[in-house]
Amino acid sequence: MTPARAAALADGWRDLPVGDILVLRWQKNLTAHLEWLVGHLAPGPVREALVTWAGTRRLLP
């Protein structure tokens, strides 16, 4: 799942099937420590992808 797709689904998560809600929760749990990790990475594509996920995480249920 991409951060954009997760953000789009998160907007109306209460209306989603349980399986989709669980996927969003799984994504949120996987990204729990990204803000800490980002501070230890050099600038580059991996860091930018993690920054995007960290921002998306705030939207997830």
One Martini backbone bead per residue (centre of mass of N, CA, C, O) as a GRO file, in nm:
protein
   61
    1MET     BB    1   0.098   0.035   0.020
    2THR     BB    2   0.045   0.359  -0.011
    3PRO     BB    3   0.026   0.661   0.129
    4ALA     BB    4  -0.208   0.763  -0.050
    5ARG     BB    5  -0.398   0.524  -0.005
    6ALA     BB    6  -0.411   0.537   0.302
    7ALA     BB    7  -0.525   0.828   0.318
    8ALA     BB    8  -0.782   0.773   0.155
    9LEU     BB    9  -0.895   0.549   0.350
   10ALA     BB   10  -0.886   0.709   0.625
   11ASP     BB   11  -1.116   0.912   0.587
   12GLY     BB   12  -1.339   0.640   0.577
   13TRP     BB   13  -1.282   0.394   0.781
   14ARG     BB   14  -1.567   0.323   0.911
   15ASP     BB   15  -1.675   0.209   0.613
   16LEU     BB   16  -1.495  -0.023   0.616
   17PRO     BB   17  -1.377  -0.310   0.607
   18VAL     BB   18  -1.215  -0.484   0.841
   19GLY     BB   19  -0.967  -0.562   0.670
   20ASP     BB   20  -0.888  -0.266   0.597
   21ILE     BB   21  -0.851  -0.165   0.885
   22LEU     BB   22  -0.624  -0.363   0.958
   23VAL     BB   23  -0.423  -0.255   0.752
   24LEU     BB   24  -0.405   0.031   0.866
   25ARG     BB   25  -0.308  -0.057   1.148
   26TRP     BB   26  -0.055  -0.199   1.050
   27GLN     BB   27   0.075   0.052   0.930
   28LYS     BB   28   0.084   0.211   1.193
   29ASN     BB   29   0.262   0.009   1.349
   30LEU     BB   30   0.507   0.009   1.146
   31THR     BB   31   0.535   0.349   1.184
   32ALA     BB   32   0.598   0.431   1.489
   33HIS     BB   33   0.941   0.497   1.448
   34LEU     BB   34   1.006   0.703   1.213
   35GLU     BB   35   1.084   0.973   1.341
   36TRP     BB   36   1.338   0.864   1.472
   37LEU     BB   37   1.476   0.743   1.219
   38VAL     BB   38   1.497   0.996   1.038
   39GLY     BB   39   1.715   1.139   1.227
   40HIS     BB   40   1.941   0.900   1.121
   41LEU     BB   41   1.923   0.994   0.825
   42ALA     BB   42   2.013   1.052   0.524
   43PRO     BB   43   1.966   1.209   0.262
   44GLY     BB   44   1.698   1.070   0.059
   45PRO     BB   45   1.473   0.843  -0.061
   46VAL     BB   46   1.422   0.691   0.203
   47ARG     BB   47   1.369   0.929   0.386
   48GLU     BB   48   1.132   1.048   0.222
   49ALA     BB   49   0.946   0.802   0.249
   50LEU     BB   50   0.935   0.811   0.563
   51VAL     BB   51   0.816   1.093   0.587
   52THR     BB   52   0.556   1.029   0.443
   53TRP     BB   53   0.462   0.806   0.641
   54ALA     BB   54   0.462   0.980   0.896
   55GLY     BB   55   0.235   1.168   0.793
   56THR     BB   56   0.023   0.943   0.740
   57ARG     BB   57  -0.005   0.816   1.024
   58ARG     BB   58  -0.190   1.045   1.148
   59LEU     BB   59  -0.451   0.936   0.970
   60LEU     BB   60  -0.470   0.676   1.106
   61PRO     BB   61  -0.658   0.447   1.307
   0.00000   0.00000   0.00000
